[in-house]
Amino acid sequence: QVQLVESGGCLVQPGGSLRLSCAASTSIFSINYMDWYRQAPGKERELVATITNAGIINYSDSVKARFTISRDIAKNTVYLQMNSLKPEDTAVYYCHARRVLSAPYSVWGQGTQVTVSS
């Protein structure tokens, strides 16, 4: 079973930057889609960014031009660089891995809290 471990969440001031990491227990080349989601209190979980094993990237409109998803294949790690943070970015951020072909699965990390406040 693939395991995901997120890290990097903390308290940051508005306008600040933060980088989240998601370390996978397997080669990320074998994972078709790696996503970052977030869930704010009282709200539904929201897809923030996706990177495919082919390197195709997509962002939600709410974070486009502020957030960057990237990966380090050698470290089996996906990152979310978050710049120009706003209080409305406050949420628990989750890493998600989807394999859709042979032996499909959908796996979530435990989440990491990001709080944007002065």
Contacts in CASP RR format, 6 or more apart in sequence:
PFRMAT RR
TARGET T0000
AUTHOR 0000-0000-0000
METHOD contacts of the structure
MODEL  1
QVQLVESGGCLVQPGGSLRLSCAASTSIFSINYMDWYRQAPGKERELVAT
ITNAGIINYSDSVKARFTISRDIAKNTVYLQMNSLKPEDTAVYYCHARRV
LSAPYSVWGQGTQVTVSS
1 105 0 8 1.000
1 107 0 8 1.000
2 24 0 8 1.000
2 25 0 8 1.000
2 26 0 8 1.000
2 31 0 8 1.000
2 97 0 8 1.000
2 99 0 8 1.000
2 105 0 8 1.000
2 107 0 8 1.000
3 24 0 8 1.000
3 25 0 8 1.000
3 107 0 8 1.000
3 109 0 8 1.000
4 22 0 8 1.000
4 23 0 8 1.000
4 24 0 8 1.000
4 25 0 8 1.000
4 95 0 8 1.000
4 96 0 8 1.000
4 97 0 8 1.000
4 107 0 8 1.000
4 108 0 8 1.000
4 109 0 8 1.000
4 110 0 8 1.000
5 22 0 8 1.000
5 23 0 8 1.000
5 109 0 8 1.000
5 110 0 8 1.000
6 20 0 8 1.000
6 21 0 8 1.000
6 22 0 8 1.000
6 93 0 8 1.000
6 94 0 8 1.000
6 95 0 8 1.000
6 109 0 8 1.000
6 110 0 8 1.000
6 111 0 8 1.000
6 112 0 8 1.000
7 20 0 8 1.000
7 21 0 8 1.000
7 23 0 8 1.000
7 112 0 8 1.000
8 18 0 8 1.000
8 19 0 8 1.000
8 20 0 8 1.000
8 21 0 8 1.000
8 112 0 8 1.000
9 18 0 8 1.000
9 20 0 8 1.000
9 93 0 8 1.000
9 112 0 8 1.000
9 113 0 8 1.000
9 114 0 8 1.000
10 18 0 8 1.000
10 113 0 8 1.000
10 114 0 8 1.000
10 115 0 8 1.000
11 115 0 8 1.000
11 117 0 8 1.000
12 18 0 8 1.000
12 85 0 8 1.000
12 114 0 8 1.000
12 115 0 8 1.000
12 116 0 8 1.000
13 85 0 8 1.000
13 116 0 8 1.000
13 117 0 8 1.000
13 118 0 8 1.000
14 85 0 8 1.000
14 86 0 8 1.000
14 87 0 8 1.000
14 116 0 8 1.000
14 117 0 8 1.000
14 118 0 8 1.000
15 83 0 8 1.000
15 84 0 8 1.000
15 85 0 8 1.000
15 86 0 8 1.000
15 116 0 8 1.000
16 83 0 8 1.000
16 84 0 8 1.000
16 85 0 8 1.000
16 116 0 8 1.000
17 81 0 8 1.000
17 82 0 8 1.000
17 83 0 8 1.000
17 84 0 8 1.000
17 85 0 8 1.000
18 81 0 8 1.000
18 82 0 8 1.000
18 85 0 8 1.000
18 114 0 8 1.000
19 79 0 8 1.000
19 80 0 8 1.000
19 81 0 8 1.000
19 82 0 8 1.000
20 36 0 8 1.000
20 79 0 8 1.000
20 80 0 8 1.000
20 82 0 8 1.000
20 93 0 8 1.000
20 95 0 8 1.000
20 112 0 8 1.000
20 114 0 8 1.000
21 77 0 8 1.000
21 78 0 8 1.000
21 79 0 8 1.000
22 34 0 8 1.000
22 36 0 8 1.000
22 77 0 8 1.000
22 78 0 8 1.000
22 79 0 8 1.000
22 80 0 8 1.000
22 95 0 8 1.000
22 109 0 8 1.000
23 75 0 8 1.000
23 76 0 8 1.000
23 77 0 8 1.000
24 31 0 8 1.000
24 34 0 8 1.000
24 76 0 8 1.000
24 77 0 8 1.000
24 78 0 8 1.000
24 97 0 8 1.000
25 76 0 8 1.000
26 76 0 8 1.000
27 73 0 8 1.000
27 76 0 8 1.000
28 34 0 8 1.000
28 53 0 8 1.000
28 71 0 8 1.000
28 73 0 8 1.000
28 76 0 8 1.000
28 77 0 8 1.000
28 78 0 8 1.000
29 53 0 8 1.000
29 73 0 8 1.000
30 53 0 8 1.000
30 99 0 8 1.000
31 53 0 8 1.000
31 97 0 8 1.000
31 98 0 8 1.000
31 99 0 8 1.000
32 52 0 8 1.000
32 53 0 8 1.000
32 98 0 8 1.000
32 99 0 8 1.000
32 100 0 8 1.000
32 101 0 8 1.000
33 50 0 8 1.000
33 51 0 8 1.000
33 52 0 8 1.000
33 53 0 8 1.000
33 96 0 8 1.000
33 97 0 8 1.000
33 98 0 8 1.000
33 100 0 8 1.000
34 50 0 8 1.000
34 51 0 8 1.000
34 52 0 8 1.000
34 71 0 8 1.000
34 78 0 8 1.000
34 95 0 8 1.000
34 96 0 8 1.000
34 97 0 8 1.000
34 98 0 8 1.000
35 47 0 8 1.000
35 48 0 8 1.000
35 49 0 8 1.000
35 50 0 8 1.000
35 95 0 8 1.000
35 96 0 8 1.000
35 97 0 8 1.000
35 98 0 8 1.000
36 47 0 8 1.000
36 48 0 8 1.000
36 49 0 8 1.000
36 50 0 8 1.000
36 69 0 8 1.000
36 78 0 8 1.000
36 80 0 8 1.000
36 93 0 8 1.000
36 94 0 8 1.000
36 95 0 8 1.000
36 96 0 8 1.000
37 45 0 8 1.000
37 46 0 8 1.000
37 47 0 8 1.000
37 48 0 8 1.000
37 93 0 8 1.000
37 94 0 8 1.000
37 95 0 8 1.000
37 96 0 8 1.000
38 45 0 8 1.000
38 46 0 8 1.000
38 48 0 8 1.000
38 89 0 8 1.000
38 91 0 8 1.000
38 92 0 8 1.000
38 93 0 8 1.000
38 94 0 8 1.000
38 114 0 8 1.000
39 45 0 8 1.000
39 46 0 8 1.000
39 91 0 8 1.000
39 92 0 8 1.000
39 94 0 8 1.000
40 46 0 8 1.000
40 88 0 8 1.000
40 90 0 8 1.000
40 91 0 8 1.000
40 92 0 8 1.000
43 91 0 8 1.000
45 94 0 8 1.000
46 60 0 8 1.000
46 62 0 8 1.000
46 91 0 8 1.000
47 60 0 8 1.000
48 59 0 8 1.000
48 60 0 8 1.000
48 62 0 8 1.000
48 63 0 8 1.000
48 67 0 8 1.000
48 80 0 8 1.000
48 93 0 8 1.000
49 57 0 8 1.000
49 58 0 8 1.000
49 59 0 8 1.000
49 60 0 8 1.000
49 63 0 8 1.000
49 67 0 8 1.000
49 69 0 8 1.000
49 80 0 8 1.000
50 57 0 8 1.000
50 58 0 8 1.000
50 69 0 8 1.000
51 57 0 8 1.000
51 69 0 8 1.000
51 70 0 8 1.000
51 71 0 8 1.000
51 78 0 8 1.000
55 71 0 8 1.000
57 69 0 8 1.000
59 67 0 8 1.000
59 69 0 8 1.000
63 82 0 8 1.000
63 89 0 8 1.000
66 82 0 8 1.000
66 83 0 8 1.000
66 84 0 8 1.000
66 85 0 8 1.000
67 80 0 8 1.000
67 81 0 8 1.000
67 82 0 8 1.000
67 83 0 8 1.000
68 79 0 8 1.000
68 80 0 8 1.000
68 81 0 8 1.000
68 83 0 8 1.000
69 78 0 8 1.000
69 79 0 8 1.000
69 80 0 8 1.000
69 81 0 8 1.000
70 78 0 8 1.000
70 79 0 8 1.000
70 81 0 8 1.000
71 77 0 8 1.000
71 78 0 8 1.000
71 79 0 8 1.000
72 79 0 8 1.000
78 95 0 8 1.000
80 93 0 8 1.000
82 89 0 8 1.000
82 114 0 8 1.000
85 114 0 8 1.000
85 116 0 8 1.000
86 116 0 8 1.000
87 116 0 8 1.000
87 117 0 8 1.000
88 116 0 8 1.000
89 114 0 8 1.000
89 116 0 8 1.000
90 114 0 8 1.000
90 115 0 8 1.000
90 116 0 8 1.000
90 117 0 8 1.000
91 113 0 8 1.000
91 114 0 8 1.000
92 111 0 8 1.000
92 112 0 8 1.000
92 113 0 8 1.000
92 114 0 8 1.000
93 111 0 8 1.000
93 112 0 8 1.000
93 113 0 8 1.000
93 114 0 8 1.000
94 108 0 8 1.000
94 109 0 8 1.000
94 111 0 8 1.000
95 108 0 8 1.000
95 109 0 8 1.000
95 111 0 8 1.000
96 106 0 8 1.000
96 107 0 8 1.000
96 108 0 8 1.000
96 109 0 8 1.000
97 105 0 8 1.000
97 106 0 8 1.000
97 107 0 8 1.000
98 104 0 8 1.000
98 105 0 8 1.000
98 106 0 8 1.000
99 105 0 8 1.000
99 106 0 8 1.000
END
